[in-house]
Amino acid sequence: MTHKLEADGIELSFGTRKILKSVYLNCETNVVTGLLGRNGEGKSCLMNIIYGSLKADIRSVRFNGTSVLQAFKRPDLLTYLPQFNFVPAILTLKRVFNDFELAFADFEAAFPEFAGRERAKVGQLSGGQRRLLEVYLIIQSKSQFSMLDEPFSNIMPLHIEKIKELIQATKPRKGFLITDHYYQHIMELGDRLYLLREGQTHLCQSRADLEWFGYVSQLVQ
Ligand SMILES: Nc1ncnc2c1ncn2[C@@H]1O[C@H](COP(=O)(O)OP(=O)(O)OP(=O)(O)O)[C@@H](O)[C@H]1O
């Protein structure tokens, strides 16, 4: 069964500054939806609004047609990788995998550098390792949809490729909404691509569209 996550009519302002004017997004299971946009366009705010952790002036967020105001209370529907570290440093990896109902052995198999580190605390990992752990947890989490805010930041190239493989492998059972400034990875992964510009989402088909909107520079022939 295909599940749908729709956000529309979203408006957000901070004081007199209008950030989001009329945003529309459509995500589905078995689809990777990419969200691109310049710094400060409102991508993280949009994800927080969908998650229910940021109040918008106007919002409509629906899962299979039903409005959900506080998706953060529904990990069966939606999980969210924010830009900041969200797993407490004090927890052991064993505890974290238990909480997410995931097998540490699968993580070890995918990333052998974590082999035998089940009893280590999250705070003992390097910055990149900690980020990798969090990216993995959200990708593999048992939700219908996952939003990933900059999953490739602070991750080494070899692991970026692995993460992309994991997303592709998980895609048949969930929908992804991903934003990252490594737009080439987003274009490669994304089945559907939105550009957020001046408070509105624009469906883009190709790099030429991104050039037209001024998100990337034109390639010199
Ligand atoms: N609590 C707040 N109060 C006032 N302005 C805010 C607040 N939170 C975010 N903003 C502003 O809203 C705009 C959108 O921020 P947001 O973090 O969503 O951008 P972004 O597209 O995710 O940027 P980046 O690509 O740099 O992560 C920015 O101009 C930011 O300064």
The ligand as a Gaussian input file, in Angstrom:
#p B3LYP/6-31G(d) Opt

LIG

0 1
 N       13.313000      31.344000      15.797000
 C       13.569000      32.150000      14.768000
 N       13.391000      33.486000      14.884000
 C       13.620000      34.317000      13.838000
 N       14.045000      33.909000      12.627000
 C       14.255000      32.585000      12.466000
 C       14.035000      31.637000      13.515000
 N       14.304000      30.407000      13.046000
 C       14.690000      30.556000      11.765000
 N       14.659000      31.872000      11.421000
 C       14.971000      32.407000      10.098000
 O       14.154000      31.749000       9.154000
 C       14.867000      31.573000       7.921000
 C       14.786000      30.128000       7.495000
 O       15.597000      29.342000       8.363000
 P       15.889000      27.814000       8.077000
 O       16.807000      27.337000       9.146000
 O       14.594000      27.099000       7.922000
 O       16.626000      27.903000       6.682000
 P       17.271000      26.725000       5.819000
 O       16.713000      26.829000       4.444000
 O       17.107000      25.424000       6.516000
 O       18.802000      27.185000       5.812000
 P       20.181000      26.367000       5.766000
 O       20.282000      25.802000       4.382000
 O       21.183000      27.432000       6.019000
 O       20.138000      25.318000       6.842000
 C       16.292000      32.055000       8.164000
 O       16.427000      33.350000       7.607000
 C       16.403000      32.108000       9.670000
 O       17.275000      33.125000      10.075000

